[in-house]
Amino acid sequence: MKHFGAVSVMALLLIVACGKKEPPVTTAQQIAQTLRTGRPFSTASLLRGVKLYQENCAQCHGPDAQGHPDWANPKVIAAPPLDGNGNVWKRRKQDLIAIIKNGANRQGQPVMPAWKDRLSDQDIEDIIDWFQALWPADVYERWQKANAGPAAPKG
């Protein structure tokens, strides 16, 4: 049964990669690259995250988390990129979690559904880990610095 799950994930990843115009980077390569950067993600979390993302988020945010082309147009309601090319990296992790759980509104109109009844806390963490793994190193470093808590007192 474990092999079936792994085969299913790999098949899903190949389907996603086939839509790219440049040579596809496999999820395994992407995970290996991310883990080499020292980011605090586990392979298991990233594999769960990509699967959950494709099942629940890709329809609006795009299969590669690239967002809708008109996401920055204030006259259009469109999902932003989550791959580090938008402004999502400017949000604190607890804000990202809250948006996924509770959804989002613009001018009183719902623009993103609430996922709290469909995704567990761990599911949400895994999805965030996955799209943060897509962020370029400089974007992830800026996010880490902006979200660093106060230094622990010495002594």
C-alpha positions in Angstrom: 0.0 0.0 0.0 2.9 2.4 0.7 4.2 1.9 -2.8 0.8 2.7 -4.3 0.8 6.1 -2.4 4.3 6.9 -3.6 3.5 5.9 -7.2 0.3 8.1 -7.0 2.3 11.1 -5.8 5.0 10.6 -8.5 2.3 10.2 -11.2 0.7 13.5 -10.0 4.0 15.2 -10.1 4.7 14.0 -13.6 1.4 15.3 -14.8 2.1 18.7 -13.2 5.6 18.8 -14.7 4.3 18.0 -18.2 2.6 21.3 -18.6 5.9 23.2 -18.2 7.6 24.6 -21.3 11.1 24.3 -19.9 12.6 21.0 -18.8 10.6 20.0 -15.7 12.3 19.9 -12.3 10.9 16.9 -10.6 9.5 17.3 -7.1 12.3 15.0 -5.9 14.9 17.4 -7.3 13.1 20.3 -5.9 12.9 18.7 -2.5 16.6 17.8 -2.6 17.5 21.4 -3.5 15.3 22.8 -0.7 16.7 20.5 1.9 20.3 21.5 0.8 19.4 25.1 1.6 19.0 24.3 5.3 15.3 25.3 5.3 13.4 23.5 8.1 11.2 21.3 5.9 11.0 17.5 5.9 10.7 15.4 2.8 7.5 13.9 4.1 6.0 17.4 4.7 6.9 18.6 1.2 5.5 15.4 -0.4 2.2 15.8 1.6 2.2 19.5 0.9 2.5 19.2 -2.9 -0.2 16.6 -3.0 -2.6 18.7 -0.9 -1.7 21.8 -2.8 -2.6 20.2 -6.1 -5.8 18.8 -4.7 -7.0 22.0 -3.0 -5.2 25.1 -4.2 -3.9 24.7 -7.7 -7.2 25.4 -9.4 -6.9 29.1 -8.3 -3.2 29.6 -7.6 -1.9 27.6 -10.5 -0.3 24.2 -10.7 3.2 25.7 -10.0 1.8 28.3 -7.5 2.4 31.0 -10.1 -1.0 32.7 -9.4 -3.4 34.2 -11.9 -1.8 36.5 -14.5 -4.0 39.4 -13.3 -3.5 38.9 -9.6 -2.0 42.4 -9.2 -4.8 44.2 -11.0 -7.0 45.8 -8.3 -10.0 45.6 -10.7 -9.7 41.8 -11.0 -10.3 39.2 -8.3 -7.6 36.7 -9.0 -5.4 34.4 -6.8 -1.9 35.7 -6.1 1.2 33.7 -6.7 2.5 31.7 -3.8 5.9 30.8 -5.4 7.7 33.9 -4.1 7.0 36.1 -7.0 4.2 38.0 -5.4 3.8 39.6 -2.0 2.6 36.6 0.0 6.1 36.3 1.5 5.4 39.6 3.3 2.8 37.9 5.5 3.6 36.3 8.9 3.2 32.5 9.1 0.2 32.9 11.5 -1.4 35.2 9.0 -0.9 32.7 6.2 -2.5 30.0 8.4 -5.4 32.3 9.3 -6.1 33.1 5.6 -6.1 29.4 4.6 -8.3 28.5 7.6 -10.8 31.4 7.4 -10.6 32.4 3.7 -10.3 36.0 2.5 -12.6 38.8 1.5 -12.1 41.9 -0.6 -14.5 44.8 -0.1 -16.8 42.4 1.8 -16.9 39.8 -1.0 -15.4 36.4 -0.4 -12.4 35.9 -2.7 -11.0 32.7 -1.2 -13.0 30.0 0.6 -12.3 29.0 4.2 -10.5 25.6 4.4 -10.7 25.0 8.2 -13.4 22.4 7.8 -11.5 20.6 5.0 -7.8 20.8 6.0 -6.2 19.9 9.3 -3.7 22.1 10.9 -1.0 19.7 9.7 -2.3 19.8 6.2 -2.1 23.6 6.2 1.5 23.5 7.6 2.5 21.1 4.8 0.9 23.2 2.1 2.8 26.3 3.4 6.0 24.3 3.6 5.6 23.3 0.0 5.0 26.7 -1.4 7.7 28.2 0.7 10.0 25.6 -0.7 9.4 27.2 -4.1 10.6 30.7 -2.9 14.0 31.8 -4.1 16.6 31.9 -1.4 16.6 35.7 -1.1 12.8 35.8 -0.7 12.9 33.1 1.9 15.7 34.8 3.8 13.8 38.1 3.8 10.7 36.3 5.1 12.7 34.6 7.9 14.3 37.9 8.9 11.0 39.7 8.9 9.4 36.9 11.0 12.2 36.3 13.5 10.9 36.6 17.0 12.6 38.8 19.6 16.0 37.5 20.6 16.0 35.3 23.7 17.4 37.1 26.8 21.0 36.2 27.6 22.1 34.9 30.9 
